[in-house]
Amino acid sequence: MDRTGAACYIYAKTSGMLAKSFTGQRAKILFETKTLPELWSLLFKEEIPAVPQTILAQLIEKKATQKFIAEYKKLLELYSKPDVVLKNLIHWFDFENLKNAAAYLATGRSEKPDFSDITPFNILDYSQWPDVQKMTEKNELAWYNKVPEVDEQQMLSHDLDMQFVRNLLKGADKLSIGQRNAVRKLILWRYSMKNVIWVMRLKVYYNMKEDEIRKQIVYLDESKGVNDLFAGEALKIIGYDINSYEQWSKWKHSALINDIKDGKVWKLDPQVVEEKCSNDFYLLMRRSFHKEPFSALVMVAWFFIKQNELDNIRTATEAIRLNVQLEQAV
């Protein structure tokens, strides 16, 4: 299909798909289910497998992931030559697969993990399992050439995240200037705020010092200063006092912080910030989806919205399995 025809069809198709997605207000439908079989019936047309609850929970998450991938692949295949940024997005599953592979092998497990299959868009050679070096040697992840020690996994996962985000931006730079700016804006906002939340978590939950935190942030360039498009906002709050509402109330994004409650001593709550941030990002994606209906922005926004749906499904599955109350799950 030519690019214009594909873009028109994709916008119409994805609009219908998003109308049925379990995101935004519709996410509550997931959390109103009481049992895993009920959740399965809500999500899939196939007959409910006769398996124990723990296995069914795993199958729901696996099948939801497979469905997401299958839908995205079908959309990509409508283009004779998909934009690079759109292929880079689906590589997220390869990056996550490599993290899982490292976690298995680092702890001495030899069985093959249940990898997410994005063929023919995969960059890893899964036929070479469990040889990590051979899995990565002919692609951009060739630097990841050994099974990490347990204490190395976090650092290498961090490096994988950095490469994935940089790949997205490089892919966005290949778009026409109008599309490029819109896509870059989304990516930069998403990962800048992820850095902010990460800094908050390190300060609140781990009492980490500023010098240590600086090493954990994702940077876009080697300058690693406040002008860095990924790290700048996070670096600005790195010295904030987590017990000072007055200081945080003057922050650029103060609307995201938790409110003062009567009779309670205030302390920064990263979970509240993350929830508000997630909601803001979802609303931004919905607006972006309709902003330029026949551009790459449609598929980028659709991917992130469906990724949010996948997170909702996983949360609902765990909430039912662990008997978590509806309000807590939401």
Order of alpha helices (4+ residues) and beta strands (2+ residues): alpha-alpha-alpha-alpha-alpha-alpha-alpha-alpha-alpha-alpha-alpha-alpha-alpha-alpha-alpha
